[in-house]
């Protein structure tokens, strides 16, 4: 009898990975949930702190000064931890819409997402936008209804809103027992367990079902009766959880809990382990890349400057798509054809890091970057291919940077260049030699730029208005047409940080007029970086 061949180490290691993002509207409790997931995963001993190499270090996922001052997330944090034989790569994304571009790019690097809803507010504007990005990429979503220990909406109303607003079937895998101050825990509908609110998942109480008479002794007759009625209705009226439909992105399992009280978080983490998919095949321009392939491929979805201000470092975040990354490898940067040394790849826990001896499909590693690597770059062991999907969007606010000390002009150019590489702002240099223009999605991005220039580079700045309101990237089948447009509109044409041509317009009316007058040109609101395709929801 022939025994089955063992799985390749590439397939086996990929199967152990769960790479996911957390998406939410601001103030839904996303950062608190992140810390409690890390606590549950054994990555930290106290929420907000990690012990490594005998030192207790502050490692909240919000590690920038402005994040800690304002209580918001403004940059994606990457955190890796192990639990139950699985490796979790958690990407905590900004919730504020002014940083949506960073979130959109981060979602290209994950295989699943956790959507956090405030029990009192339900689906909010930014949640809807981020969900649409997930839908475009067929990313499976687990839903966590947070703040169940506070006054909130009826669970059936929340489920109905998910289905009607997002056109996504909602399958409850747990059901709350009690509400707000009367909240006693949840009942696990799939495995028939009662999870008391003040106990861990290890203390779950097995029951025969929601009508088990022992439940009344645990939570009281009134709450037990309400659970029997509601759970029966939920099981009858709501779709049954189906793993295949979840991974197709047409159904979401719904969990209930309170991140602040650390309740329901372990149940969610178990759900991620059981249901979230391991790394899947990735589309590139020439073919589809399978995670079990033995030759390494990956793409850069984020660049971060000054994670360690003492060393003025720059780190490129690489999502490994196939093969095995080893310390000391040299990889081909497809865009330029150069060889990039990977002498000390890094695993991250927010701003803290450790050298990775190896990494496998699904892992996110940091590579020291000296201005060579850009967002959207593909790295391989030699093959010429480009992964798709890492976008840049036309900014909505354009400003000149006003330097208070002219002696810092050279330092400012360097700082703006580094922050443009990181994606904090977009940088445009007019062809007529006028001062550079920074572009952002929202006002808060300007506040972050101003704060980081002062805190990390020692450059105090202000901002002045520009004569332009609209930006579009230019392309044409005929390079001569681009040259003619640039010559005719020299004061209103610039190069972005990568040298691509952009047109600057004083109004959207002028943009439409230019499109009519130059039909041989294409004016793009989304830039396809290095041949990558993207679409904005």
Secondary structure, DSSP 8 states (H G I E B T S, - for coil): --------HHHHHHHTEEEEEEEE-TTSSHHHHHHHHHHHTTS-SBTTEEEETTEEEE--S--SHHHHHHT---S-EEEEEEETTEEEEEEE---SGGGHHHHHHHGGG-SEEEEEEETTTBS-HHHHHHHHHHHHTT-EEEEEEE-TTSS---HHHHHHHHHHHH--EEEESEEEES-GGG--EEEETTTTEEEETTS-GGG-EE-SSTT-THHHHHH-HHHHHHHHHHHHHHHHHS----HHHHHHTSEEEEEE-BTTTTBSHHHHHHHHHHHS-----EEBSSSEE-TT-SS-EEEEEEEEE-SSTTTT-EEEEEEEEESEEETTEEEEETTT--EEEESS-EEEETTEEEE-SEEETT-EEEEE-SS---TT-EEESS----B---EEE--SEEEEEEES-GGGHHHHHHHHHHHHHHTSSEEEEETT----EEEESSHHHHHHHHHHHHHHH---EEEEE-S--EEEEEE-S-HHHHHHHHHHTGGGEEE-TTS-EEEEESSHHHHHHHHHH-TTSEEESEEEGGG------
